[in-house]
Amino acid sequence: EEPETGVALSTFGLNQLGKETIRLLYEATNGRLDLLHDFAVHAHQTDISRMSRSANDLYGTMIECRMKDLRKKSCNLEQLLAAAAVLGQAFTTYDLQCLIGCSIQELESNLRLASTEHFLSAIGEIARFQSTALHDHFHRVGAVEHQEYHRKFAQCLQKMRPGEYMYRQQHLALAAMIDDA
């Protein structure tokens, strides 16, 4: 549990971490002791004062370790979360389904897994990343496909909500489709 993360880290020899760092570590590892241990080993091998500069890299590495284990359960969960990050920190499941073009059963299965793993919280048709740090991580992961996602979402908006011209224009501009925008 999150309140016990500090105790686990002190057991691994890390006593000088602040509450915010401990909270982020819990979030990145979902409380998994193996990943907290990996972090401790890394911290002992590196100057801990330099770690704040590479916090995004370390956080990303720890999320990648979790995703590697999850690929056995769902091969496209990371792609789904990267696409969702383009839509924002909160999004509707209909928007995400249109964007990634999968079946509702596959989407619901992946959303349940993401919710179980504390990547997302889903209430009805709305899903939200559990934190800004998680959203930012998956936004960076999907950076290569951002233009394509924005182009595709502009098409989705035209079908789903044809009157939302300003929102569609923003996505077309982000897709580098200036004439269409």
C-alpha positions, -999 to 999 in steps of 0.1 A, spaced: 0 0 0 11 36 -6 17 45 31 41 15 34 62 25 4 85 47 25 91 17 49 99 -5 19 124 20 5 140 25 39 144 -13 40 163 -10 7 185 17 22 168 48 9 158 71 38 163 105 23 135 106 -2 107 132 1 70 124 3 63 135 -33 91 112 -46 78 83 -26 42 90 -39 55 90 -75 75 58 -69 44 41 -56 24 53 -86 51 42 -111 55 8 -95 20 2 -83 36 -9 -50 55 -37 -66 85 -46 -44 106 -59 -73 104 -25 -90 110 -6 -58 141 -28 -53 152 -20 -89 148 17 -81 169 13 -49 197 -6 -67 197 22 -93 198 49 -66 227 32 -49 246 31 -82 239 68 -91 243 101 -74 208 106 -58 210 143 -62 212 139 -100 182 117 -101 158 146 -101 171 157 -135 163 123 -150 131 116 -130 111 114 -163 135 88 -176 135 68 -144 97 70 -141 94 59 -177 117 30 -172 97 18 -142 64 21 -162 80 2 -191 89 -26 -166 52 -28 -157 41 -27 -193 65 -55 -202 47 -78 -177 13 -66 -190 21 -74 -226 13 -110 -217 -23 -100 -209 -27 -74 -236 -4 -67 -265 -18 -33 -273 -24 -17 -239 5 7 -243 -8 18 -277 -42 23 -263 -29 44 -234 -6 64 -258 -37 72 -280 -58 81 -250 -31 105 -239 -35 125 -271 -72 130 -262 -62 145 -228 -60 135 -192 -98 126 -193 -116 113 -224 -147 94 -234 -145 57 -243 -164 65 -275 -137 89 -286 -110 64 -278 -128 36 -296 -131 57 -327 -95 69 -325 -80 34 -322 -106 15 -342 -110 -15 -320 -140 -35 -309 -159 -24 -278 -151 -58 -262 -114 -53 -267 -116 -17 -255 -135 -26 -224 -110 -55 -216 -81 -31 -220 -98 -4 -199 -104 -29 -171 -68 -40 -172 -56 -3 -172 -80 4 -143 -68 -27 -123 -32 -16 -128 -41 20 -116 -32 36 -149 -68 49 -155 -99 53 -135 -131 47 -155 -166 58 -145 -192 50 -170 -182 64 -204 -155 87 -190 -120 75 -183 -92 95 -167 -55 90 -161 -47 85 -125 -22 113 -125 -6 140 -146 27 121 -145 11 90 -160 -6 111 -187 26 128 -195 45 95 -197 21 79 -222 19 112 -241 57 110 -246 55 73 -255 31 80 -284 48 111 -297 57 95 -330 21 89 -338 7 122 -326 0 137 -360 -17 105 -372 -38 104 -340 -49 140 -344 -57 135 -381 -77 104 -372 -95 121 -343 -105 150 -366 -122 124 -388 -139 109 -358 -152 142 -347 -166 148 -382 -186 116 -379 -195 117 -342 -201 154 -336 -202 171 -370 -209 206 -355 -178 208 -334 -158 229 -360 -134 246 -336 -123 213 -319 -119 196 -353 -99 226 -366 -75 223 -336 -69 186 -343 -64 192 -380 -39 219 -371 -20 196 -347 -20 170 -375 -2 195 -398 -32 196 -421 -32 234 -423 -53 238 -454 -81 216 -440 -78 233 -406 
